[in-house]
Amino acid sequence: MKSFLAGLGIGIGLGVLFAPMSGEDTRNNLTQRASDLADSARDLVDQGKERVRTTVSAIRGQAERFTGGQQEPTGTEGVGVRNL
């Protein structure tokens, strides 16, 4: 993924250098492309978060089925645990 983004950045940079556009058009184009790239990155992060949530939920469900839905106290409840 990093290689793709690096290649994309290099391609955009070379395109800007050799494109026959005015400075204002070039700036507007760069702004739009940067915005599109940021939106894509946010979407990927959101998809990753959702996959993690789904996986954690599935694992919890399997663990509950395995243990019969009963949890034995360990004395560490609530210590360092965050909800996703």
Distance bins in CASP14 RR format, pairs under 12 A and 6 or more apart:
PFRMAT RR
TARGET T0000
AUTHOR 0000-0000-0000
RMODE 2
METHOD distances of the structure
MODEL  1
1 7 0 0 0 0 0 1 0 0 0 0 0
1 8 0 0 0 0 0 1 0 0 0 0 0
1 40 0 0 0 0 0 1 0 0 0 0 0
1 41 0 0 0 0 1 0 0 0 0 0 0
1 44 0 0 0 0 1 0 0 0 0 0 0
1 45 0 0 0 0 0 1 0 0 0 0 0
1 48 0 0 0 0 0 1 0 0 0 0 0
2 8 0 0 0 0 0 1 0 0 0 0 0
2 9 0 0 0 0 0 1 0 0 0 0 0
2 41 0 0 0 0 0 1 0 0 0 0 0
3 9 0 0 0 0 0 1 0 0 0 0 0
3 10 0 0 0 0 0 1 0 0 0 0 0
4 10 0 0 0 0 0 1 0 0 0 0 0
4 11 0 0 0 0 0 1 0 0 0 0 0
4 37 0 0 0 0 0 1 0 0 0 0 0
4 40 0 0 0 0 0 1 0 0 0 0 0
4 41 0 0 0 0 0 1 0 0 0 0 0
4 44 0 0 0 0 0 1 0 0 0 0 0
5 11 0 0 0 0 0 1 0 0 0 0 0
5 12 0 0 0 0 0 1 0 0 0 0 0
5 37 1 0 0 1 0 0 0 0 0 0 0
5 38 0 0 0 0 0 1 0 0 0 0 0
5 40 0 0 0 0 1 0 0 0 0 0 0
5 41 0 0 0 0 1 0 0 0 0 0 0
5 44 0 0 0 0 0 1 0 0 0 0 0
6 12 0 0 0 0 0 1 0 0 0 0 0
6 13 0 0 0 0 0 1 0 0 0 0 0
7 13 0 0 0 0 1 0 0 0 0 0 0
7 14 0 0 0 0 1 0 0 0 0 0 0
7 15 0 0 0 0 0 1 0 0 0 0 0
7 37 0 0 0 0 0 1 0 0 0 0 0
8 14 0 0 0 0 0 1 0 0 0 0 0
8 15 0 0 0 0 0 1 0 0 0 0 0
8 33 0 0 0 0 1 0 0 0 0 0 0
8 34 0 0 0 0 0 1 0 0 0 0 0
8 36 0 0 0 0 0 1 0 0 0 0 0
8 37 1 0 0 1 0 0 0 0 0 0 0
8 40 0 0 0 0 1 0 0 0 0 0 0
8 41 0 0 0 0 0 1 0 0 0 0 0
9 15 0 0 0 0 1 0 0 0 0 0 0
9 16 0 0 0 0 1 0 0 0 0 0 0
9 30 0 0 0 0 0 1 0 0 0 0 0
9 33 0 0 0 0 1 0 0 0 0 0 0
9 34 0 0 0 0 1 0 0 0 0 0 0
9 37 0 0 0 0 1 0 0 0 0 0 0
10 16 0 0 0 0 0 1 0 0 0 0 0
10 17 0 0 0 0 0 1 0 0 0 0 0
11 17 0 0 0 0 1 0 0 0 0 0 0
11 18 0 0 0 0 0 1 0 0 0 0 0
11 19 0 0 0 0 0 1 0 0 0 0 0
11 33 0 0 0 0 0 1 0 0 0 0 0
11 37 0 0 0 0 0 1 0 0 0 0 0
12 18 0 0 0 0 0 1 0 0 0 0 0
12 19 0 0 0 0 0 1 0 0 0 0 0
12 26 0 0 0 0 0 1 0 0 0 0 0
12 29 0 0 0 0 1 0 0 0 0 0 0
12 30 1 0 0 1 0 0 0 0 0 0 0
12 31 0 0 0 0 0 1 0 0 0 0 0
12 32 0 0 0 0 0 1 0 0 0 0 0
12 33 1 0 1 0 0 0 0 0 0 0 0
12 34 0 0 0 0 1 0 0 0 0 0 0
12 36 0 0 0 0 0 1 0 0 0 0 0
12 37 0 0 0 0 1 0 0 0 0 0 0
13 19 0 0 0 0 1 0 0 0 0 0 0
13 26 0 0 0 0 0 1 0 0 0 0 0
13 29 0 0 0 0 0 1 0 0 0 0 0
13 30 0 0 0 0 1 0 0 0 0 0 0
13 33 0 0 0 0 1 0 0 0 0 0 0
13 34 0 0 0 0 0 1 0 0 0 0 0
15 21 0 0 0 0 1 0 0 0 0 0 0
15 26 0 0 0 0 1 0 0 0 0 0 0
15 29 0 0 0 0 1 0 0 0 0 0 0
15 30 0 0 0 0 0 1 0 0 0 0 0
15 33 0 0 0 0 0 1 0 0 0 0 0
16 23 0 0 0 0 1 0 0 0 0 0 0
16 25 0 0 0 0 0 1 0 0 0 0 0
16 26 1 0 1 0 0 0 0 0 0 0 0
16 27 0 0 0 0 1 0 0 0 0 0 0
16 28 0 0 0 0 0 1 0 0 0 0 0
16 29 1 0 0 1 0 0 0 0 0 0 0
16 30 1 0 0 1 0 0 0 0 0 0 0
16 31 0 0 0 0 0 1 0 0 0 0 0
16 33 0 0 0 0 1 0 0 0 0 0 0
16 34 0 0 0 0 0 1 0 0 0 0 0
17 26 0 0 0 0 1 0 0 0 0 0 0
17 30 0 0 0 0 0 1 0 0 0 0 0
18 26 0 0 0 0 0 1 0 0 0 0 0
19 25 0 0 0 0 1 0 0 0 0 0 0
19 26 1 0 0 1 0 0 0 0 0 0 0
19 27 0 0 0 0 0 1 0 0 0 0 0
19 29 1 0 0 1 0 0 0 0 0 0 0
19 30 0 0 0 0 0 1 0 0 0 0 0
19 33 0 0 0 0 0 1 0 0 0 0 0
20 26 0 0 0 0 1 0 0 0 0 0 0
20 29 0 0 0 0 0 1 0 0 0 0 0
21 27 0 0 0 0 1 0 0 0 0 0 0
21 28 0 0 0 0 1 0 0 0 0 0 0
21 29 1 0 0 1 0 0 0 0 0 0 0
21 30 0 0 0 0 0 1 0 0 0 0 0
22 28 0 0 0 0 1 0 0 0 0 0 0
22 29 0 0 0 0 0 1 0 0 0 0 0
23 29 0 0 0 0 1 0 0 0 0 0 0
23 30 0 0 0 0 1 0 0 0 0 0 0
23 31 0 0 0 0 0 1 0 0 0 0 0
24 30 0 0 0 0 0 1 0 0 0 0 0
24 31 0 0 0 0 0 1 0 0 0 0 0
25 31 0 0 0 0 0 1 0 0 0 0 0
25 32 0 0 0 0 0 1 0 0 0 0 0
26 32 0 0 0 0 0 1 0 0 0 0 0
26 33 0 0 0 0 0 1 0 0 0 0 0
27 33 0 0 0 0 0 1 0 0 0 0 0
27 34 0 0 0 0 0 1 0 0 0 0 0
28 34 0 0 0 0 0 1 0 0 0 0 0
28 35 0 0 0 0 0 1 0 0 0 0 0
29 35 0 0 0 0 0 1 0 0 0 0 0
29 36 0 0 0 0 0 1 0 0 0 0 0
30 36 0 0 0 0 0 1 0 0 0 0 0
30 37 0 0 0 0 0 1 0 0 0 0 0
31 37 0 0 0 0 0 1 0 0 0 0 0
31 38 0 0 0 0 0 1 0 0 0 0 0
32 38 0 0 0 0 0 1 0 0 0 0 0
32 39 0 0 0 0 0 1 0 0 0 0 0
33 39 0 0 0 0 0 1 0 0 0 0 0
33 40 0 0 0 0 0 1 0 0 0 0 0
34 40 0 0 0 0 0 1 0 0 0 0 0
34 41 0 0 0 0 0 1 0 0 0 0 0
35 41 0 0 0 0 0 1 0 0 0 0 0
35 42 0 0 0 0 0 1 0 0 0 0 0
36 42 0 0 0 0 0 1 0 0 0 0 0
36 43 0 0 0 0 0 1 0 0 0 0 0
37 43 0 0 0 0 0 1 0 0 0 0 0
37 44 0 0 0 0 0 1 0 0 0 0 0
38 44 0 0 0 0 0 1 0 0 0 0 0
38 45 0 0 0 0 0 1 0 0 0 0 0
39 45 0 0 0 0 0 1 0 0 0 0 0
39 46 0 0 0 0 0 1 0 0 0 0 0
40 46 0 0 0 0 0 1 0 0 0 0 0
40 47 0 0 0 0 0 1 0 0 0 0 0
41 47 0 0 0 0 0 1 0 0 0 0 0
41 48 0 0 0 0 0 1 0 0 0 0 0
42 48 0 0 0 0 0 1 0 0 0 0 0
42 49 0 0 0 0 0 1 0 0 0 0 0
43 49 0 0 0 0 0 1 0 0 0 0 0
43 50 0 0 0 0 0 1 0 0 0 0 0
44 50 0 0 0 0 0 1 0 0 0 0 0
44 51 0 0 0 0 0 1 0 0 0 0 0
45 51 0 0 0 0 0 1 0 0 0 0 0
45 52 0 0 0 0 0 1 0 0 0 0 0
46 52 0 0 0 0 0 1 0 0 0 0 0
46 53 0 0 0 0 0 1 0 0 0 0 0
47 53 0 0 0 0 0 1 0 0 0 0 0
47 54 0 0 0 0 0 1 0 0 0 0 0
48 54 0 0 0 0 1 0 0 0 0 0 0
48 55 0 0 0 0 1 0 0 0 0 0 0
48 56 0 0 0 0 0 1 0 0 0 0 0
48 84 0 0 0 0 0 1 0 0 0 0 0
49 55 0 0 0 0 0 1 0 0 0 0 0
49 56 0 0 0 0 0 1 0 0 0 0 0
49 84 1 0 0 1 0 0 0 0 0 0 0
50 56 0 0 0 0 0 1 0 0 0 0 0
50 57 0 0 0 0 0 1 0 0 0 0 0
50 84 0 0 0 0 0 1 0 0 0 0 0
51 57 0 0 0 0 0 1 0 0 0 0 0
51 58 0 0 0 0 0 1 0 0 0 0 0
51 84 0 0 0 0 0 1 0 0 0 0 0
52 58 0 0 0 0 0 1 0 0 0 0 0
52 59 0 0 0 0 0 1 0 0 0 0 0
52 84 1 0 0 1 0 0 0 0 0 0 0
53 59 0 0 0 0 0 1 0 0 0 0 0
53 60 0 0 0 0 0 1 0 0 0 0 0
53 83 0 0 0 0 0 1 0 0 0 0 0
53 84 1 0 1 0 0 0 0 0 0 0 0
54 60 0 0 0 0 0 1 0 0 0 0 0
54 61 0 0 0 0 0 1 0 0 0 0 0
54 84 0 0 0 0 0 1 0 0 0 0 0
55 61 0 0 0 0 0 1 0 0 0 0 0
55 62 0 0 0 0 0 1 0 0 0 0 0
55 84 0 0 0 0 1 0 0 0 0 0 0
56 62 0 0 0 0 0 1 0 0 0 0 0
56 63 0 0 0 0 0 1 0 0 0 0 0
56 81 0 0 0 0 0 1 0 0 0 0 0
56 82 0 0 0 0 0 1 0 0 0 0 0
56 83 0 0 0 0 1 0 0 0 0 0 0
56 84 1 0 1 0 0 0 0 0 0 0 0
57 63 0 0 0 0 0 1 0 0 0 0 0
57 64 0 0 0 0 0 1 0 0 0 0 0
57 83 0 0 0 0 0 1 0 0 0 0 0
57 84 0 0 0 0 1 0 0 0 0 0 0
58 64 0 0 0 0 0 1 0 0 0 0 0
58 65 0 0 0 0 0 1 0 0 0 0 0
59 65 0 0 0 0 0 1 0 0 0 0 0
59 66 0 0 0 0 0 1 0 0 0 0 0
59 84 0 0 0 0 0 1 0 0 0 0 0
60 66 0 0 0 0 0 1 0 0 0 0 0
60 67 0 0 0 0 0 1 0 0 0 0 0
60 69 0 0 0 0 0 1 0 0 0 0 0
60 71 0 0 0 0 0 1 0 0 0 0 0
60 83 0 0 0 0 0 1 0 0 0 0 0
60 84 0 0 0 0 0 1 0 0 0 0 0
61 67 0 0 0 0 1 0 0 0 0 0 0
61 68 0 0 0 0 0 1 0 0 0 0 0
61 69 0 0 0 0 1 0 0 0 0 0 0
62 68 0 0 0 0 0 1 0 0 0 0 0
62 69 0 0 0 0 0 1 0 0 0 0 0
63 69 0 0 0 0 1 0 0 0 0 0 0
63 70 0 0 0 0 0 1 0 0 0 0 0
63 71 0 0 0 0 1 0 0 0 0 0 0
64 70 0 0 0 0 1 0 0 0 0 0 0
64 71 0 0 0 0 1 0 0 0 0 0 0
71 77 0 0 0 0 1 0 0 0 0 0 0
74 81 0 0 0 0 0 1 0 0 0 0 0
75 81 0 0 0 0 0 1 0 0 0 0 0
END
